[in-house]
Amino acid sequence: NSRLSVATVTSVTADEELVEAVAAGDTVLATGPLYGKYYDARMAINETALKTIADRPVFGYGAGDGTAALIERYGVEGYQSLKEQHLNAHNQYAETAIAVGVVGLLVLLWWLAMPLFVAWRRKAGLWKVLVLTVIVMFSLLFESILERQMGAQFVGLLYAIMILIISSSCRCAANR
């Protein structure tokens, strides 16, 4: 008769609540900087995000309502601590699919890949654009970057750099 407990682990020395939960044989989800403990919370977030997407896969819950739907789902799944912390999906692809569905996810992927297609067609700075695109796409796997101003600025800056690389490479080729 195991319970689900969630604890925030901030150091190697766990707090009393965590020790008691483990001693009682409870399943423990831990959040915090310790990798092994942190992994369990990430898995719970990912599973809940996938279930939330599955409820409304085509058009999602609507811009602005996706995170609220995910937080509500944490409660349904029994992840009270995740609900109380108002955690987002920690994955921009999942966050986008929750908010605007697979349709919106495809638009995001198209937007991310567009500089690659342009660089390839123009034969201009393809490798540089590829590296920057991979950096952005990889970053989106582990954080909902576009949900925060700082992250959107980071992606916007890299996107602008890709456009500059393509346009400067085209001008150089035209001058030859």
N, C-alpha and C positions, 0 to 999 in steps of 0.2 A: 504494500500500500504506500507507494512513493508519491511525494509531492514534487511540484516544480518550484524551485527557488531561484531567484536571480540576485546576484551580489555584484557590487562594483569592487573590483580588485585593483588597487593602486600600488601595491608593493608586494614583495615576496611574502611578507607576513600578512596573511589574510585576516580579516576581521572575525570576531566571535560568531557572528551570524552565519558566515560561510562555513566555518569549522563545524558548527552545530548541524547545519544542513547536510554536510557530507557525512558526518557521523551517524545521522539518522537514516542514511541511505537515500536521500532525496536526489533527484536529478537537478543539477545546478547549472544555470546559465550565468556566466560571469562576463561583465563588460569591464574594460580597462586595458592598460598597456601590456598585460601579460599575454603572450601569443596564444598559448594553449587554451587558456580560459576565454580569451577574446574570440577565438574561432567558433566556439559554441554559440555565442550571441550572433555572430555573423551568419551562421547557418540558419538560425531561427529567423533572422531578418530576411534572408534570401528565400526561404520556404514560404514565409508569409507574403512576401512580395509576389512570388509566382502564383499563389492562390488568389491574391487580389487581382492580378492581371487576368487570370482565368475566369473570374466573375464577369468582367466586361472587356473582352479581348479586342474588339474591333475599334471602338472609339473611346474607350476608357471612361474615367469618371469626370473628366473636364478639367481644364487648366485651373489650378488653384484648389481643386478638390481631391486630387490624387493622394497627397500626403495625409489628409484627414481620413480618407478611406483606408489607407494602410494602418494608421494609428488605431482606428476603430477595429480593424481586423486583428491587431495584436491582442486586444481584449478578448475577442472571440476565440482566438487560438490559445489563450491562457498565459500570454506573455505580458503580465501586468506591468513589470518594470520597464519593458520596452515601450509600452503605452504611456506610462507616466513620464518617460524621458522624451517623448514625442520624436522618436528616431525616424528619419526618412529611410529610403531603401539603400542608401550607401552604394548606389549603382545608377548612373545616369540613364542607362538603357532601360532598366526596370522602372525607374522613376517616370521616364517619358511614357513607357507603355501603360503604366497605371493611370497617368493623367490624360493622355490623348490616344491611347490604344496602339495597336500594331500599325495603324495608318500613320499616326504621328511618329512612331519609331522609324518607319521607313523613310519619312521625310527627314528626320534627324540623320539617319545613315546616308541619305542622298546628299544632304548639306555637307556632311563631313567628308564624303568622297569626291565631291565636285572639284576641288582644287587638283586632286590627283588626275581626274579625267582631262581637265584643261591642260595640265602640264604634259600629260602623255600625248594629247592631240597636237599640241604646239611644239612638242619636243623641247621643252624649256624647263630646266631645273627639276626634272622628275625625281631624282634621288633625294634632293634636299626637301622637296615637298612630301615625298614618301616618308622620310624620317619624322618630319613635324606632324604629319597625319597619324602616324603610328603612336607618337607620344600622346597626342590628344585622345585618340581612341582608347589607348591603354589606360590613361588616367580616368576616363569615364567609367571604366569597369569597377573601380574601387571607391568612388565617391560621386555623389550627386552634384557635380561641379557647377552645372548651369543653374542650380537652385540658389546659389549665393552670388552676390555681386562680384566678389573677388575672383571666383572661379570663372564667371562669364567674361570678366575682363581678361583673364589669362588666355582663355580659348579665343576670344576676339583678337587679342594681340598676335597669337600664333597664326590665326587665320589671315590677318593683315600681312604678316611676314610672308606667308605662302603666296599671297597675291603679288606682293612686291618681287619675290623671287621669280615668279612666272613672267611678270611684265618686264622686269629688267633683263631677263634671259631672252625674251622676244626682241627687245630693242637691240641687244648686243648682236643677235643673229641677223637682224635686218641691216645693221651697219657694216656687216662683213662683206 
